[in-house]
């Protein structure tokens, strides 16, 4: 998977003026100057702004297409681990896991649609690897990661599959 970086491909609503993204940005790359202003040099492209914004002011590819492609390429997809780019031992997992997919950046870039999409391509159990988050400089994003997982679990609950999406801590 390719890393997702802040670039001109990031788009945002110049008329958004609430502070959800500013307050949720761990890199302090956002500020309100009449509208939302993004400091590309300070941005870590973690994706937190995308998921905390209540009005969808930001547009950003969260790597969903690439992640689903990786999952579809696995011969066996019974049990798959999802880890961030900075996980020091992402490839180290128990033998019962069929594959580890490492994202291009922080797990906060993944929304609920990512986890639902993995179920749609046939992954039976999704294990989200947060076991290295406590030592990461972006650890402040753990609540956003958990929120995306809870949203996906609520959707999966309609099909009695919420227990098939778990966090490894």
C-alpha positions as CSV (number, residue, x, y, z in Angstrom):
1,X,0.0,0.0,0.0
2,X,1.2,3.5,-0.7
3,X,1.6,6.1,2.0
4,X,-1.0,8.8,2.0
5,X,0.6,12.2,2.3
6,X,-0.8,15.7,2.6
7,X,-0.8,17.3,-0.8
8,X,-2.9,19.5,-3.1
9,X,-5.2,16.5,-3.5
10,X,-6.6,17.3,-0.1
11,X,-9.7,19.4,-0.5
12,X,-11.7,21.2,2.2
13,X,-14.7,23.4,2.5
14,X,-13.5,27.0,2.8
15,X,-16.7,28.0,4.5
16,X,-16.5,25.5,7.4
17,X,-16.0,27.4,10.7
18,X,-16.6,25.0,13.6
19,X,-13.6,23.8,15.6
20,X,-14.0,20.0,15.5
21,X,-11.1,19.5,13.1
22,X,-8.9,22.1,14.7
23,X,-9.4,20.6,18.2
24,X,-8.9,17.1,16.8
25,X,-5.7,17.7,14.9
26,X,-2.7,16.2,16.8
27,X,-0.2,18.1,14.7
28,X,-2.0,21.5,15.1
29,X,-1.9,21.9,11.4
30,X,-5.4,23.4,11.2
31,X,-6.6,26.8,12.4
32,X,-9.7,29.0,11.8
33,X,-8.9,32.2,9.9
34,X,-12.4,33.1,8.9
35,X,-12.5,29.6,7.5
36,X,-10.4,26.5,8.0
37,X,-6.8,26.9,7.0
38,X,-4.5,23.9,6.6
39,X,-0.7,24.2,7.1
40,X,0.5,21.5,4.7
41,X,4.1,21.6,6.2
42,X,2.7,20.8,9.6
43,X,0.2,18.2,8.5
44,X,1.0,14.6,9.2
45,X,-1.8,13.3,7.0
46,X,-3.2,11.2,9.8
47,X,-6.8,11.7,8.6
48,X,-8.2,12.7,12.0
49,X,-9.8,15.8,10.5
50,X,-11.7,13.8,8.0
51,X,-13.4,11.6,10.5
52,X,-14.1,14.2,13.2
53,X,-15.7,16.8,10.9
54,X,-19.4,16.8,11.3
55,X,-20.1,18.5,8.0
56,X,-17.6,16.7,5.7
57,X,-15.5,19.8,5.1
58,X,-12.5,17.6,4.2
59,X,-12.1,15.2,1.4
60,X,-9.3,12.7,1.5
61,X,-8.7,9.2,0.2
62,X,-8.3,6.9,3.2
63,X,-6.6,4.2,1.2
64,X,-9.8,2.1,1.2
65,X,-9.4,0.9,-2.4
66,X,-5.8,-0.2,-1.9
67,X,-6.6,-1.9,1.5
68,X,-9.5,-3.9,-0.1
69,X,-7.4,-4.8,-3.0
70,X,-4.8,-6.2,-0.6
71,X,-7.4,-8.2,1.3
72,X,-8.8,-9.6,-2.0
73,X,-5.3,-10.8,-3.0
74,X,-5.0,-13.0,0.1
75,X,-5.7,-16.6,-0.6
76,X,-7.2,-17.2,2.8
77,X,-9.1,-14.3,4.4
78,X,-10.5,-15.9,7.5
79,X,-8.6,-13.8,10.0
80,X,-6.8,-10.6,8.9
81,X,-4.8,-8.1,11.1
82,X,-4.8,-4.4,10.2
83,X,-1.8,-2.4,11.4
84,X,-0.5,1.1,10.9
85,X,2.7,2.0,9.0
86,X,4.5,2.7,12.3
87,X,3.7,-0.6,14.0
88,X,7.1,-1.9,14.9
89,X,6.1,-5.6,14.7
90,X,3.2,-5.5,12.2
91,X,4.3,-8.7,10.6
92,X,4.6,-10.5,13.9
93,X,1.3,-12.0,14.7
94,X,-0.1,-15.3,15.8
95,X,-0.2,-18.3,13.4
96,X,-4.0,-18.3,13.2
97,X,-3.9,-15.0,11.2
98,X,-4.1,-15.4,7.4
99,X,-2.5,-12.0,6.6
100,X,-1.4,-8.6,8.0
101,X,-2.3,-5.5,6.0
102,X,-0.3,-2.5,6.9
103,X,-1.8,0.9,6.2
104,X,0.1,3.8,4.7
105,X,-0.2,5.8,7.9
106,X,-2.1,6.0,11.2
107,X,-5.2,3.8,11.7
108,X,-7.1,7.0,12.3
109,X,-7.3,7.4,8.5
110,X,-9.6,4.4,8.4
111,X,-13.3,5.0,8.7
112,X,-16.1,2.6,9.5
113,X,-16.5,2.0,5.7
114,X,-13.1,0.4,5.7
115,X,-14.1,-2.3,8.2
116,X,-17.5,-2.9,6.5
117,X,-15.6,-3.1,3.1
118,X,-13.3,-5.8,4.5
119,X,-16.3,-7.8,5.6
120,X,-17.8,-7.4,2.1
121,X,-14.7,-8.8,0.4
122,X,-14.9,-11.9,2.6
123,X,-12.7,-11.3,5.6
124,X,-14.3,-13.2,8.4
125,X,-12.5,-11.7,11.4
126,X,-10.8,-8.3,11.4
127,X,-8.2,-7.6,14.1
128,X,-7.2,-4.0,14.5
129,X,-3.7,-3.9,15.9
130,X,-3.5,-1.1,18.5
131,X,-0.9,-2.9,20.6
132,X,1.8,-0.4,19.7
133,X,-0.2,2.8,19.9
134,X,0.9,3.7,23.5
135,X,4.4,4.4,22.3
136,X,3.4,6.3,19.1
137,X,3.5,10.1,19.0
138,X,0.0,10.0,17.4
139,X,-1.4,8.0,20.3
140,X,-3.8,10.9,21.0
141,X,-5.8,9.6,18.0
142,X,-6.7,6.3,19.7
143,X,-10.2,7.7,20.5
144,X,-10.9,8.4,16.9
145,X,-9.7,4.9,15.9
146,X,-12.0,3.4,18.5
147,X,-14.9,5.6,17.4
148,X,-14.6,4.3,13.8
149,X,-14.5,0.7,15.0
150,X,-17.6,1.3,17.2
151,X,-19.5,2.7,14.3
152,X,-18.6,-0.3,12.2
153,X,-19.5,-2.6,15.0
154,X,-23.0,-1.0,15.3
155,X,-23.5,-1.6,11.6
156,X,-22.2,-5.2,11.8
157,X,-24.5,-5.8,14.8
158,X,-27.5,-5.7,12.4
159,X,-26.0,-8.9,11.0
160,X,-24.8,-10.4,14.3
161,X,-21.2,-9.8,13.2
162,X,-20.0,-7.1,15.6
163,X,-17.8,-9.6,17.4
164,X,-15.8,-10.3,14.2
165,X,-14.2,-6.8,14.4
166,X,-11.8,-6.7,17.4
167,X,-9.1,-4.4,18.7
168,X,-5.8,-6.0,19.7
169,X,-4.3,-4.0,22.5
